[in-house]
Amino acid sequence: MRKLLVGILAATAVCVGSFAQAEDARTGVYPSGNVPLAPYTPGVKLSNGMMFVSGQIAYVKGAIPAEARDGKHDVEDQTKIVMEKLKSVIEEGGYTMNDAVRATVFMTDISNYGAINGVYGKYWKKGDMPPARAAVEVGTLPGSKPGAPVLVEISMILFK
């Protein structure tokens, strides 16, 4: 009986220790001004050097700014807001854009691919290695409203 009790206590200690290590292995990244409107964390940093950045849309203070929905260069304006939000999460986590290894771009109209690329590409200098990437057209993106459609969402994975 004593051996059984010692075995149970040892197994419990291992499980509790593993749980504490798992909790310590993740850190939430919340840059100032980037307040999620849904239940997600803007960035999750792992102790193994990886960081996952949630998909960002062009919401600023709960809405798309007027200049990004006025019918003039909306996709470029929204992409710039998205990239700046990504950059703020990345930098708050202690990383740089050059630490990005994977990006996923969601757009509501594939014909905007070139315009999005024009803004997206400015975040890496000549000679830098932009991340591997997927770019897909989707029917709609979260947060879209009549007169204020969300046109682009981008997420990233980083490693250093």
VOBA-1610 file (N, C-alpha, C; in pm, whole numbers, padded with zeros to 5 digits, always signed):
BEGIN
Met+00083-00119+00000Met+00000+00000+00000Met+00087+00125+00000Arg+00194+00120+00081Arg+00283+00237+00090Arg+00347+00267-00046Lys+00389+00161-00118Lys+00449+00179-00250Lys+00348+00240-00348Leu+00224+00197-00339Leu+00119+00250-00425Leu+00098+00399-00396Leu+00092+00436-00269Leu+00073+00575-00231Leu+00190+00661-00277Val+00313+00612-00260Val+00432+00685-00305Val+00428+00701-00457Gly+00387+00598-00527Gly+00377+00604-00673Gly+00274+00707-00718Ile+00160+00710-00652Ile+00056+00807-00686Ile+00104+00949-00659Leu+00168+00971-00545Leu+00221+01104-00513Leu+00327+01147-00613Ala+00414+01056-00652Ala+00518+01089-00750Ala+00456+01123-00885Ala+00356+01046-00927Ala+00289+01073-01055Ala+00218+01207-01050Thr+00155+01238-00938Thr+00087+01367-00922Thr+00186+01481-00930Ala+00300+01467-00866Ala+00403+01572-00869Ala+00454+01594-01011Val+00471+01486-01087Val+00515+01499-01226Val+00411+01571-01308Cys+00284+01535-01290Cys+00177+01600-01366Cys+00165+01747-01332Val+00170+01781-01204Val+00162+01920-01162Val+00281+01998-01216Gly+00400+01938-01208Gly+00520+02004-01261Gly+00510+02026-01410Ser+00458+01929-01483Ser+00441+01943-01628Ser+00341+02052-01661Phe+00233+02059-01582Phe+00132+02162-01605Phe+00193+02300-01583Ala+00269+02316-01476Ala+00331+02446-01448Ala+00428+02483-01560Gln+00504+02385-01610Gln+00597+02414-01720Gln+00520+02453-01845Ala+00408+02387-01874Ala+00328+02420-01992Ala+00275+02562-01980Glu+00229+02600-01860Glu+00178+02735-01840Glu+00290+02838-01856Asp+00409+02807-01806Asp+00523+02898-01818Asp+00573+02907-01961Ala+00540+02809-02045Ala+00591+02804-02181Ala+00519+02901-02274Arg+00405+02958-02229Arg+00327+03048-02314Arg+00314+03185-02246Thr+00330+03289-02327Thr+00312+03425-02278Thr+00224+03500-02377Gly+00121+03566-02328Gly+00036+03647-02413Gly+00103+03780-02444Val+00087+03827-02566Val+00144+03954-02610Val+00029+04048-02643Tyr+00021+04158-02569Tyr-00089+04255-02584Tyr-00031+04395-02601Pro-00005+04439-02723Pro+00047+04575-02740Pro-00058+04679-02703Ser-00011+04792-02657Ser-00099+04902-02620Ser-00188+04940-02739Gly-00316+04955-02713Gly-00409+04995-02818Gly-00464+04881-02901Asn-00409+04761-02890Asn-00458+04646-02966Asn-00545+04562-02873Val-00670+04603-02860Val-00763+04538-02769Val-00856+04448-02851Pro-00844+04316-02834Pro-00930+04226-02910Pro-01078+04247-02877Leu-01161+04240-02980Leu-01305+04252-02961Leu-01369+04115-02948Ala-01290+04011-02959Ala-01337+03873-02950Ala-01243+03797-02855Pro-01277+03674-02820Pro-01191+03598-02727Pro-01068+03538-02796Tyr-00965+03619-02812Tyr-00837+03571-02864Tyr-00725+03659-02809Thr-00603+03612-02822Thr-00485+03684-02778Thr-00414+03735-02904Pro-00376+03863-02910Pro-00308+03914-03030Pro-00182+03836-03066Gly-00103+03800-02965Gly+00017+03721-02991Gly+00040+03623-02879Val+00090+03505-02912Val+00126+03405-02813Val+00271+03367-02839Lys+00353+03395-02739Lys+00497+03368-02747Lys+00526+03240-02670Leu+00602+03150-02732Leu+00638+03023-02668Leu+00783+03027-02623Ser+00815+02949-02522Ser+00951+02946-02469Ser+01051+02883-02567Asn+01002+02817-02672Asn+01092+02755-02769Asn+01136+02851-02881Gly+01099+02980-02868Gly+01140+03079-02968Gly+01035+03111-03072Met+00922+03043-03068Met+00817+03070-03166Met+00718+03172-03110Met+00657+03247-03202Met+00548+03336-03165Met+00442+03328-03274Phe+00317+03321-03231Phe+00203+03314-03322Phe+00126+03444-03307Val+00104+03514-03419Val+00029+03639-03417Val-00106+03615-03483Ser-00211+03645-03408Ser-00347+03628-03458Ser-00371+03714-03581Gly-00466+03671-03661Gly-00504+03750-03777Gly-00546+03890-03735Gln-00493+03988-03804Gln-00524+04128-03775Gln-00607+04184-03889Ile-00707+04264-03852Ile-00787+04336-03951Ile-00766+04485-03927Ala-00825+04567-04012Ala-00800+04711-04008Ala-00886+04786-03907Tyr-00927+04720-03802Tyr-01003+04790-03697Tyr-00908+04874-03611Val-00947+04997-03589Val-00878+05086-03497Val-00986+05141-03405Lys-00971+05117-03276Lys-01073+05158-03178Lys-01211+05105-03214Gly-01216+04978-03256Gly-01343+04911-03280Gly-01408+04932-03415Ala-01341+05001-03507Ala-01401+05023-03639Ala-01292+05047-03744Ile-01330+05034-03868Ile-01238+05067-03977Ile-01237+05219-03991Pro-01120+05281-03988Pro-01113+05427-04003Pro-01175+05474-04136Ala-01229+05594-04135Ala-01300+05649-04252Ala-01212+05646-04377Glu-01083+05677-04364Glu-00997+05682-04483Glu-00973+05543-04542Ala-01002+05437-04468Ala-00983+05301-04518Ala-01113+05240-04568Arg-01217+05322-04580Arg-01346+05275-04632Arg-01417+05385-04712Asp-01338+05480-04764Asp-01396+05592-04839Asp-01402+05569-04990Gly-01363+05449-05034Gly-01368+05417-05176Gly-01243+05457-05253Lys-01144+05516-05186Lys-01019+05556-05250Lys-00905+05476-05187His-00851+05381-05256His-00736+05302-05209His-00767+05227-05079Asp-00891+05182-05063Asp-00930+05117-04938Asp-00845+04995-04905Val-00818+04910-05003Val-00742+04788-04973Val-00598+04822-04933Glu-00538+04922-04995Glu-00403+04964-04958Glu-00404+05024-04816Asp-00503+05108-04789Asp-00513+05169-04656Asp-00535+05063-04548Gln-00623+04968-04576Gln-00648+04861-04479Gln-00525+04773-04461Thr-00456+04743-04569Thr-00336+04658-04558Thr-00230+04728-04474Lys-00212+04856-04491Lys-00113+04930-04411Lys-00150+04925-04262Ile-00278+04944-04229Ile-00322+04936-04089Ile-00294+04796-04035Val-00329+04694-04112Val-00307+04555-04070Val-00159+04530-04046Met-00074+04572-04139Met+00070+04548-04125Met+00127+04622-04004Glu+00080+04741-03978Glu+00127+04816-03861Glu+00082+04748-03731Lys-00040+04694-03731Lys-00087+04620-03614Lys-00005+04493-03593Leu+00024+04422-03701Leu+00109+04303-03691Leu+00246+04342-03635Lys+00302+04447-03691Lys+00434+04493-03648Lys+00435+04529-03499Ser+00327+04590-03450Ser+00323+04627-03308Ser+00318+04504-03219Val+00244+04400-03258Val+00241+04277-03180Val+00379+04211-03184Ile+00437+04206-03302Ile+00568+04143-03321Ile+00674+04213-03236Glu+00678+04344-03241Glu+00779+04419-03165Glu+00753+04411-03014Glu+00627+04411-02974Glu+00595+04397-02831Glu+00644+04263-02779Gly+00642+04161-02864Gly+00691+04029-02826Gly+00842+04016-02832Gly+00912+04122-02876Gly+01058+04117-02882Gly+01113+04063-03013Tyr+01032+04061-03117Tyr+01072+04010-03247Tyr+01076+04124-03349Thr+01121+04093-03470Thr+01118+04188-03581Thr+01047+04121-03698Met+01014+04198-03797Met+00950+04142-03917Met+01038+04036-03982Asn+01168+04047-03967Asn+01259+03949-04026Asn+01257+03815-03953Asp+01191+03809-03837Asp+01175+03683-03766Asp+01051+03607-03814Ala+00971+03668-03901Ala+00851+03603-03953Ala+00892+03489-04046Val+00834+03370-04022Val+00865+03255-04107Val+00743+03209-04188Arg+00624+03255-04148Arg+00502+03214-04218Arg+00397+03323-04204Ala+00332+03354-04314Ala+00221+03450-04313Ala+00104+03388-04389Thr-00015+03424-04345Thr-00136+03385-04416Thr-00215+03512-04443Val-00248+03534-04570Val-00321+03653-04612Val-00458+03608-04661Phe-00562+03663-04600Phe-00699+03640-04644Phe-00748+03770-04707Met-00808+03760-04825Met-00862+03879-04891Met-00999+03845-04946Thr-01087+03944-04952Thr-01222+03920-04999Thr-01234+03927-05150Asp-01127+03973-05217Asp-01128+03982-05364Asp-00986+03958-05413Ile-00965+03848-05483Ile-00831+03811-05529Ile-00774+03915-05625Ser-00859+03996-05686Ser-00807+04101-05774Ser-00731+04209-05695Asn-00743+04207-05563Asn-00667+04300-05477Asn-00528+04247-05442Tyr-00494+04129-05491Tyr-00365+04064-05459Tyr-00246+04157-05485Gly-00242+04221-05600Gly-00131+04310-05634Gly-00124+04432-05543Ala-00238+04491-05512Ala-00241+04609-05423Ala-00195+04571-05282Ile-00240+04457-05234Ile-00198+04410-05101Ile-00048+04385-05101Asn+00002+04316-05206Asn+00146+04290-05217Asn+00227+04418-05217Gly+00176+04522-05283Gly+00247+04649-05291Gly+00275+04708-05154Val+00177+04695-05063Val+00196+04746-04926Val+00274+04645-04844Tyr+00235+04519-04848Tyr+00296+04411-04771Tyr+00448+04407-04793Gly+00490+04415-04918Gly+00631+04404-04953Gly+00719+04514-04896Lys+00661+04628-04860Lys+00739+04739-04805Lys+00790+04712-04664Tyr+00747+04606-04602Tyr+00788+04576-04465Tyr+00916+04492-04457Trp+00974+04462-04573Trp+01104+04394-04579Trp+01192+04469-04676Lys+01317+04492-04636Lys+01412+04563-04721Lys+01471+04466-04823Lys+01532+04523-04925Lys+01601+04443-05025Lys+01706+04358-04954Gly+01710+04230-04985Gly+01804+04139-04922Gly+01746+04066-04802Asp+01635+04117-04745Asp+01567+04046-04636Asp+01495+03924-04692Met+01456+03835-04605Met+01382+03717-04647Met+01239+03727-04592Pro+01144+03768-04675Pro+01005+03768-04629Pro+00963+03625-04594Pro+00859+03611-04512Pro+00817+03477-04473Pro+00753+03399-04586Ala+00751+03267-04571Ala+00670+03183-04658Ala+00526+03230-04639Arg+00443+03215-04744Arg+00312+03277-04734Arg+00207+03202-04814Ala+00086+03207-04764Ala-00032+03163-04840Ala-00122+03285-04853Ala-00185+03299-04968Ala-00279+03409-04991Ala-00404+03350-05055Val-00518+03371-04990Val-00641+03311-05038Val-00756+03411-05037Glu-00847+03390-05131Glu-00969+03469-05134Glu-01075+03400-05048Val-01145+03480-04969Val-01253+03429-04885Val-01380+03508-04915Gly-01494+03453-04878Gly-01620+03520-04904Gly-01637+03649-04826Thr-01606+03642-04698Thr-01617+03760-04611Thr-01523+03742-04494Leu-01492+03851-04426Leu-01404+03845-04310Leu-01477+03898-04187Pro-01442+03848-04069Pro-01507+03896-03948Pro-01494+04048-03934Gly-01599+04110-03886Gly-01598+04254-03865Gly-01655+04334-03980Ser-01679+04270-04095Ser-01736+04342-04209Ser-01875+04393-04177Lys-01902+04514-04220Lys-02033+04576-04200Lys-02071+04647-04329Pro-02198+04670-04353Pro-02238+04746-04472Pro-02169+04882-04472Gly-02105+04915-04583Gly-02034+05042-04593Gly-01895+05041-04531Ala-01860+04932-04463Ala-01728+04920-04400Ala-01680+04776-04407Pro-01661+04725-04529Pro-01617+04585-04540Pro-01470+04569-04498Val-01443+04458-04431Val-01304+04421-04400Val-01251+04352-04525Leu-01147+04407-04584Leu-01096+04358-04713Leu-00978+04263-04701Val-00904+04270-04588Val-00783+04190-04574Val-00760+04155-04427Glu-00711+04035-04404Glu-00668+03990-04272Glu-00538+03913-04290Ile-00442+03939-04203Ile-00313+03872-04213Ile-00271+03821-04074Ser-00221+03697-04071Ser-00164+03640-03949Ser-00021+03597-03978Met+00059+03580-03873Met+00199+03541-03892Met+00246+03445-03782Ile+00348+03369-03818Ile+00422+03285-03725Ile+00566+03332-03731Leu+00629+03348-03613Leu+00767+03396-03606Leu+00853+03296-03530Phe+00983+03304-03554Phe+01078+03218-03482Phe+01211+03289-03473Lys+01272+03281-03355Lys+01409+03329-03339Lys+01482+03253-03233
//
